[in-house]
Amino acid sequence: MITAQLVALQTATADACGTSPSYLCELVYDWTGNERLAETSDLMLRPIKVLLIFLFAWIINRILKQMVARTFERVAQSHEQKEAVEFDEPEDAELGPFEALRTLAYKRTLRLAEQAERGRQRAQTIGTVLRSLIGIVIYTIATLMALGEFDVNLGPLIASAGIVGIALGFGAQSLVRDFLSGIFMFVEDQYGVGDIIDVGETSGVVEEVKLRTTKIRDVNGALWHIPNGEIRRVANKSQEWARAVLDVDVAYDTDLDHATAVIKRVADEMWQEYLPEATILEEPLVLGVERFAADSIALRLAVKVEPSEQFNTARELRRRLKDAFDAEGIEIPFPQRTVWMHQVPTPASSPAGKPGKPAAPNDAEEGKARS
């Protein structure tokens, strides 16, 4: 009797909820005995599961995004603390023996503030990218789980998505490479806005940095839009410090010790002045004879300067060296040539008794006539 009742109950449950009934359908049917209500509850179970999946995905997404946001917010706050260093801007009327040092300190404070701002922006950009990636990954997984609840065969769908992904990857591989290069560039802090860089094809000042492209203004005023994936190497000429290297040419008959002493004296005087736009950080070095040229001997001078100031420093040093060389009587070389003239005698007559024709002047005589 009991066995027959169990078989009848299972048959009725199978009619109401199917051969693989859900727990909710069985529970409703056991409580109510109503097949329509049990079927309705079974149909409502799948949307409820989908809602729970997306609710859980939303919660996980919020938690992970908050963790990333707090992590990079602490990094940004550390940069803001560096940026908050205050220093009064020196006024033109505020003159004194320590004015040059005060100006130098102010410049270094501004540079630290700029580096802190760049670090803060970099942290915010990386945090935004990571939060976006987290959201994409979590909701993609949630969507696949929701489709599985409606008995959708995910195998062909995943295979089709893989094929489409491969096709898009081949078609947009340069775009993906640009974005990945931009992310690594931000993480490694290779350069930022205001830096002077050389990327091979061009060099200039960085005006804007994005995840896909970098904008560079060259010395001629042209604005270059360079994809980050195309940048194979970067020479940053304005990070931390720079060096101005000058090859000073003197004539071959110049006293090299005297010329070296004059170059050293001019560079040291400029070093001790702490010029606002041409600040030398360390004692200048005269490295000695660099090369023997056709008309001159090159003496190399190297000075360590503030970032981006190597160009102004080199120009000012050249101007001062010209004045010092004129005062010391040191000759700045110019192209010189030694010409040897050789004259070939012309015969008076020809062997046949005929009056001889004047011989054509050779190169030496022609050169002499032209001179």
C-alpha positions in Angstrom: 0.0 0.0 0.0 2.7 2.5 1.0 4.7 1.5 -2.1 1.8 2.2 -4.3 1.2 5.5 -2.7 4.8 6.5 -3.2 4.7 5.5 -6.8 1.5 7.5 -7.3 3.0 10.5 -5.6 6.1 10.3 -7.8 4.0 10.0 -10.9 2.0 13.0 -9.9 5.1 15.0 -9.1 6.6 14.0 -12.5 3.5 15.1 -14.2 3.6 18.5 -12.5 7.4 19.2 -12.3 9.0 16.9 -14.9 11.3 13.9 -14.6 14.0 16.1 -12.9 11.9 18.2 -10.6 13.4 21.1 -8.7 13.3 21.4 -5.0 10.9 24.3 -5.1 8.5 22.6 -7.4 8.4 19.5 -5.2 7.9 21.6 -2.1 5.0 23.6 -3.5 3.4 20.5 -4.9 3.7 18.7 -1.5 2.3 21.7 0.3 -0.6 22.5 -2.1 -1.1 19.5 -4.3 -1.8 22.0 -7.1 0.0 21.0 -10.4 -0.6 24.5 -11.9 0.9 26.3 -8.9 3.8 23.8 -8.9 4.5 24.4 -12.6 4.3 28.2 -12.1 6.8 28.0 -9.2 9.1 26.0 -11.3 9.0 28.6 -14.1 9.6 31.4 -11.6 12.6 29.6 -10.1 14.8 30.2 -13.1 14.3 34.0 -13.2 14.9 34.1 -9.5 18.2 32.2 -10.0 19.2 34.6 -12.7 18.4 37.6 -10.5 20.4 36.0 -7.7 23.4 35.4 -10.0 23.4 39.0 -11.2 22.9 40.2 -7.6 25.9 38.2 -6.5 27.9 39.4 -9.4 27.0 43.0 -8.6 28.1 42.5 -5.0 31.4 41.0 -6.0 32.0 43.7 -8.5 31.3 46.4 -5.9 33.6 44.8 -3.4 36.5 44.3 -5.8 36.1 47.8 -7.3 36.1 49.3 -3.8 39.3 47.5 -3.0 41.0 48.7 -6.1 39.7 52.2 -5.6 40.9 52.4 -2.0 44.3 51.0 -3.0 44.9 53.5 -5.7 43.3 56.3 -3.6 46.0 55.7 -1.0 48.6 55.9 -3.7 47.1 59.2 -5.0 46.9 60.6 -1.5 50.6 59.9 -1.0 51.3 61.9 -4.1 49.0 64.7 -3.0 51.0 64.9 0.3 54.1 65.4 -1.7 52.3 68.0 -3.8 51.1 69.9 -0.7 54.6 71.1 0.1 54.3 74.9 0.2 57.0 77.4 -0.8 56.5 81.1 -1.4 57.3 82.2 -4.9 60.2 84.6 -4.9 59.4 88.2 -6.0 61.5 90.3 -8.3 61.8 93.0 -5.6 63.1 90.5 -3.1 66.8 90.7 -3.7 69.6 89.4 -1.5 72.6 87.2 -1.3 70.4 84.1 -1.1 68.1 85.0 -4.0 69.6 82.4 -6.3 69.3 79.6 -3.8 65.8 80.6 -3.0 64.9 80.5 -6.7 66.5 77.1 -7.0 64.5 75.8 -4.1 61.3 77.2 -5.5 62.0 75.5 -8.8 62.6 72.2 -7.2 59.4 72.5 -5.2 57.5 73.1 -8.4 59.1 70.1 -10.0 58.2 67.9 -7.1 54.6 69.1 -7.3 54.5 68.3 -11.0 55.9 64.8 -10.4 53.3 64.3 -7.6 50.5 65.4 -9.9 51.7 63.1 -12.6 51.8 60.2 -10.2 48.3 60.9 -8.9 46.9 61.0 -12.5 48.7 57.8 -13.3 47.3 56.1 -10.3 43.8 57.2 -11.1 44.1 56.1 -14.8 45.4 52.6 -13.8 42.7 52.3 -11.2 40.0 53.2 -13.7 41.3 50.6 -16.2 41.4 47.9 -13.6 37.9 48.6 -12.4 36.6 48.4 -16.0 38.3 45.1 -16.5 36.9 43.7 -13.3 33.4 44.7 -14.3 33.7 43.1 -17.8 35.1 39.8 -16.5 32.5 39.4 -13.7 29.4 40.3 -15.7 30.6 38.1 -18.6 30.8 35.1 -16.2 27.4 36.0 -14.8 25.8 36.2 -18.2 27.1 32.7 -19.1 25.8 31.3 -15.9 22.4 32.9 -16.5 22.2 31.4 -20.0 23.0 28.0 -18.5 20.0 28.3 -16.2 17.7 28.5 -19.3 19.3 25.3 -20.7 21.2 27.1 -23.4 24.0 25.0 -24.8 27.1 27.1 -24.0 29.5 25.0 -26.1 28.6 26.3 -29.5 28.2 29.8 -28.1 31.7 29.8 -26.5 33.1 28.3 -29.7 31.5 31.0 -31.8 32.6 33.7 -29.4 36.2 32.3 -29.6 36.1 32.4 -33.4 34.8 36.0 -33.4 37.4 36.9 -30.8 40.2 35.5 -32.9 38.9 37.4 -35.9 38.6 40.6 -34.0 42.0 39.9 -32.5 43.6 39.7 -36.0 41.7 42.7 -37.2 42.3 44.9 -34.1 45.6 43.6 -32.9 47.3 47.0 -33.4 44.5 48.6 -31.3 45.0 46.0 -28.5 48.8 46.5 -28.7 48.4 50.2 -28.4 46.2 49.9 -25.2 48.5 47.3 -23.6 51.6 49.5 -24.4 49.7 52.4 -22.9 49.0 50.5 -19.7 52.6 49.4 -19.3 53.7 52.9 -20.0 51.5 54.3 -17.2 52.6 51.6 -14.8 56.3 52.1 -15.4 56.0 55.9 -15.6 58.2 56.1 -18.7 57.2 59.7 -19.5 54.5 62.2 -18.7 53.1 65.6 -19.8 55.8 68.2 -20.1 58.7 65.7 -20.6 61.1 66.1 -23.5 61.4 62.7 -25.2 62.9 61.1 -28.3 60.9 58.2 -29.7 62.9 57.6 -32.8 60.8 59.2 -35.5 60.5 62.5 -33.7 61.4 64.3 -30.5 59.7 67.0 -28.6 57.6 68.0 -25.6 54.8 65.6 -24.5 51.5 67.5 -24.5 49.0 64.6 -23.8 49.3 61.0 -22.8 46.4 58.5 -23.3 46.1 54.8 -23.2 46.1 54.5 -27.0 48.1 57.5 -28.2 50.7 60.1 -27.2 50.8 63.6 -28.5 54.3 65.2 -29.0 55.0 68.8 -30.1 58.3 69.0 -31.9 60.7 72.0 -32.2 59.0 73.1 -35.4 55.6 73.3 -33.8 54.1 70.2 -35.4 51.9 68.1 -33.2 52.6 64.3 -33.6 49.9 61.7 -32.7 51.9 58.5 -32.1 50.1 55.2 -31.2 51.7 53.8 -28.1 52.2 50.4 -29.8 54.5 52.1 -32.3 56.8 53.4 -29.7 59.6 50.9 -29.5 62.0 52.9 -27.4 61.8 56.2 -25.5 64.7 58.5 -24.5 63.4 60.8 -21.7 65.6 63.9 -21.6 63.9 65.6 -18.7 63.5 63.0 -15.9 65.3 63.7 -12.6 68.2 65.5 -14.2 69.9 66.2 -17.5 73.4 66.9 -18.9 74.6 69.5 -21.4 77.6 68.3 -23.4 79.5 70.9 -25.4 82.4 70.2 -27.8 84.4 73.5 -27.9 86.6 73.8 -30.9 89.9 75.6 -30.8 92.7 76.1 -33.4 95.6 73.6 -33.6 98.1 76.2 -32.4 96.1 76.9 -29.2 97.6 76.2 -25.8 95.3 73.5 -24.7 96.0 73.9 -21.0 95.1 77.6 -21.3 92.0 76.9 -23.2 90.9 74.2 -20.7 91.5 76.6 -17.8 89.3 79.3 -19.5 86.5 76.8 -20.3 86.6 75.6 -16.7 86.6 79.1 -15.3 83.6 80.1 -17.4 81.6 77.0 -16.5 82.4 77.4 -12.7 81.2 81.0 -12.7 78.0 80.0 -14.3 77.6 77.1 -11.8 77.9 79.5 -8.9 75.3 81.9 -10.2 72.4 79.5 -10.1 70.6 81.0 -13.1 66.9 80.4 -13.0 66.6 78.9 -16.5 70.1 77.3 -16.6 70.8 75.8 -13.2 74.0 73.7 -13.0 73.6 71.1 -10.2 77.2 69.9 -9.8 80.7 71.1 -10.6 81.3 71.2 -14.3 83.8 68.8 -15.8 86.2 69.5 -18.7 86.7 65.9 -20.0 89.6 66.9 -22.2 90.4 66.5 -25.9 87.4 64.8 -27.7 88.6 64.6 -31.3 91.0 66.0 -33.9 89.0 67.6 -36.7 90.2 68.9 -40.1 90.5 72.5 -38.8 90.3 72.3 -35.1 90.7 70.4 -31.8 87.5 69.7 -29.8 87.5 70.0 -26.0 84.5 68.4 -24.3 82.7 70.1 -21.4 79.9 68.3 -19.5 77.6 69.9 -16.9 74.8 68.3 -14.9 71.6 70.5 -14.9 68.0 70.6 -13.9 65.6 68.6 -16.1 64.8 70.3 -19.5 67.4 73.0 -18.9 70.3 71.5 -20.9 69.4 73.5 -24.0 69.3 76.9 -22.3 72.5 76.0 -20.4 74.4 75.0 -23.5 73.3 78.3 -25.3 74.4 80.5 -22.4 77.7 78.6 -22.0 78.5 79.1 -25.7 77.8 82.8 -25.5 80.1 83.2 -22.5 82.8 81.1 -24.0 82.8 83.3 -27.1 83.3 86.4 -25.0 86.0 84.7 -22.8 87.9 83.4 -25.9 87.9 86.9 -27.4 89.2 88.4 -24.2 92.0 85.7 -23.8 93.0 85.8 -27.4 92.0 82.2 -28.1 91.3 81.6 -31.7 88.0 80.0 -32.7 88.9 78.0 -35.8 87.6 78.5 -39.2 88.3 76.3 -42.4 91.9 76.7 -43.5 93.7 75.3 -46.6 97.3 75.3 -47.7 97.7 75.5 -51.5 100.9 74.6 -53.3 101.4 76.3 -56.8 103.7 74.6 -59.3 104.4 76.2 -62.8 105.3 74.0 -65.8 107.5 75.7 -68.5 106.0 76.1 -72.0 108.2 75.0 -75.1 109.0 77.8 -77.6 108.3 75.9 -80.8 107.1 72.5 -82.1 109.4 69.8 -83.7 108.1 70.4 -87.3 109.4 73.9 -87.4 106.0 75.3 -87.1 105.3 77.8 -84.4 104.2 75.9 -81.4 100.8 76.4 -79.8 100.8 77.7 -76.3 100.3 74.9 -73.9 97.1 74.7 -72.0 97.6 75.9 -68.5 97.6 73.2 -65.9 95.4 73.1 -62.8 98.0 74.9 -60.6 98.4 77.8 -63.1 94.7 78.0 -63.6 94.1 78.1 -59.9 96.8 80.8 -59.6 95.2 82.9 -62.4 91.8 82.6 -60.7 93.3 83.7 -57.4 
